[in-house]
Amino acid sequence: MSGEVDVWADDFMGRKPSCDFLTKYILENEHIKVLNVNSPWGSGKTFFLDRWKAELSKKHVCVFFNAWETDYSAEPLLALVTCIEQQTKDKLDITATEAGRRAVDISTGILKKAMPLIAKGLVRKYVGVEIDDLIGAGSADDTVDAAGGLVGSLIEDQAKTTKQVEDFKKTLVTTLSKAAENNNLESPAFIFIDELDRCRPTYAIELLERIKHFFEIKGCRFIIASDSKQLAHAIRAVYGQGFSSEQYLNRFFDAEYNLDNTDVLSLVRGSLPEINSIRLEMNISGRVARNSFDNVPVVEAKKHTVTSLLGGVTENQLILVGLVKYFKVELRELYNYIKQIKSAADTIGGSVHFFWLAYLVFLKGSKADQYDDLKRPDKWKAAMAEFDRVRGHTVTFSFSTELPSVMEIALFYLTLLNSDEQELYGLTSQMPSWRTLIYYSVTSRDGIERLRQYRDVVELAHRLN
């Protein structure tokens, strides 16, 4: 359709095929009520859910619930219910339609029992009406002493309140169906829950329990984004280290899908701006013609060597991919680092040593103790070796006759910064090509002093988030 916004226009990680696959999978398998989208924190889950919701909203009722934003609430069920009401209600007040009035009536008992446990402004924030308008002025105060918590009243006493639970489910079905009918949409409705792994462990567990107990209804699917490993760790923090949290989580998820975050180069190509840099003449493809060098052995790229056969890939892009792997950086951090690198390069001006600038930004962002030790003449070598051994991932770059590691290139920059004139002169013998390019760009026209300024600029750029 002409003029339609492409919600995947900035999809540098190629998430759309996963969206299309999962949509088909869920619609063709009615038993999949709750799908967990698993990926580490900061690796693009929110982006994926946001774009998937935008895509599905063209045909289905969709609700987006940020669990972390309501983490302060004592009762996750109320927060979720009011979020659904707010995002599915008519443009007028929630009580303007018959379905809306029924939703409020059925929810009144829940709101009364949950009211003492939540901030009074929560319902106003999510539903758009005052709590007193829903349950009656003064009702909250009357129930403070009697409230024992929503868990006790609706789960432990569920046998006594079966009809109330069924009425709640019927009302929820009616609300979602009415929203679909009013907007000419199809069933099922999709409820997206994001940031679950950032919540308090007890809140995350309770939210999953509420979904399991009260939302297994026809015409409703849940898509939950979480870091399963972190979530399992949080559950063990509540129930004890010996608790089988992975098996416990399987009770709530009918299926799990792992996001693929291996294609970092695509994201870098789409987001790294052009930066005027001193080239190292890196071998982008990793391929070396053996007949190009007389009596000089060439080195083929290894498994851990960062290369690309794609056309148009730049040296800076490849360096950034290598640093992402070396420092084990997630996508959210990478976006910030790119912003910091660009701002620092603009401040320095002219042609910059991109590798060294980016290395400092990544090391500063890693919050490693070794970063401060780089300033100390008696500690910088040991600090680099320790970081490489404990936290660094094996990454090399391809040159015609050598595969230097991230640490080896960084070590050469630090050697230059910590050498006196005589030591600098002694470095000129038998230097591979990339060292030669760095050496002569640094030792000419106050290059060393200019290179020393990088740390101060990185300190400033690090404050950008």
Beta strands, then each sheet from edge to edge (+ up, - down):
strand 1: 34-38
strand 2: 60-66
strand 3: 186-194
strand 4: 220-226
strand 5: 255-258
strand 6: 305-306
strand 7: 396-397
sheet 1: 2+ 3+ 4+ 1+ 5+
sheet 2: 6+ 7+
end
